[in-house]
Amino acid sequence: MGHITIQNTSLTAEQVFTVFQSGLSERYEVRRSSLPAIDFIVKKSALVGVGVKLQNKGGEARVRCAPMVPSTLLRVLLMNGLLSALFLGPILKKTLKDVEGFASSAPG
């Protein structure tokens, strides 16, 4: 899991979601998450995605990104992603790097 530190502590998860949606919507589906530890998901497919969480802490904001299986059913079938890490590792890593690269160069 990677993170990008931002000096702007007034950022909200909604603002970060809007930036990601406008910048990544041509390549990925960006949607809100119902999971408590994730603000939104950048989804490449039902098997490949990145969970994004904004944390305001200690005078700075951090955007945390973690590879995940977006589909709840597939996440359960793949034992919460353990099997997906074995079979989809390179694709998950590439997607994570793409999202982190966007986050580090995004305005705000």
GIZI-V964299 format. One record per residue. N is the residue number from 0. RES is the residue in one small letter. PHI is phi in whole degrees, 0 to 359 (999 if undefined). PSI is psi in whole degrees, 0 to 359 (* if undefined). Layout:
N_RES_PHI_PSI / N_RES_PHI_PSI
This chain:
0_m_999_131 / 1_g_251_167 / 2_h_215_154 / 3_i_240_125 / 4_t_267_135 / 5_i_234_136 / 6_q_284_346 / 7_n_280_103 / 8_t_274_356 / 9_s_271_4 / 10_l_295_144 / 11_t_246_161 / 12_a_299_326 / 13_e_296_319 / 14_q_295_317 / 15_v_296_318 / 16_f_303_314 / 17_t_298_318 / 18_v_296_314 / 19_f_296_318 / 20_q_298_316 / 21_s_289_329 / 22_g_271_335 / 23_l_244_358 / 24_s_295_341 / 25_e_286_331 / 26_r_256_331 / 27_y_225_161 / 28_e_268_125 / 29_v_249_119 / 30_r_219_156 / 31_r_292_154 / 32_s_249_147 / 33_s_266_356 / 34_l_284_138 / 35_p_293_332 / 36_a_270_1 / 37_i_228_131 / 38_d_281_316 / 39_f_204_166 / 40_i_239_135 / 41_v_258_109 / 42_k_253_124 / 43_k_268_319 / 44_s_204_182 / 45_a_295_337 / 46_l_261_339 / 47_v_233_126 / 48_g_194_178 / 49_v_228_128 / 50_g_272_136 / 51_v_237_134 / 52_k_224_131 / 53_l_266_130 / 54_q_235_119 / 55_n_264_119 / 56_k_201_134 / 57_g_61_36 / 58_g_80_9 / 59_e_215_160 / 60_a_253_142 / 61_r_236_133 / 62_v_259_113 / 63_r_261_134 / 64_c_236_134 / 65_a_220_137 / 66_p_294_146 / 67_m_203_166 / 68_v_264_112 / 69_p_295_327 / 70_s_284_125 / 71_t_299_315 / 72_l_298_313 / 73_l_293_326 / 74_r_298_319 / 75_v_291_313 / 76_l_297_327 / 77_l_266_22 / 78_m_54_56 / 79_n_58_33 / 80_g_96_356 / 81_l_297_315 / 82_l_289_326 / 83_s_294_327 / 84_a_297_325 / 85_l_289_315 / 86_f_270_331 / 87_l_247_9 / 88_g_314_306 / 89_p_298_321 / 90_i_291_319 / 91_l_298_317 / 92_k_295_318 / 93_k_297_317 / 94_t_295_318 / 95_l_299_315 / 96_k_297_322 / 97_d_297_314 / 98_v_293_316 / 99_e_297_321 / 100_g_298_318 / 101_f_296_315 / 102_a_298_322 / 103_s_286_339 / 104_s_254_359 / 105_a_290_149 / 106_p_291_152 / 107_g_118_*
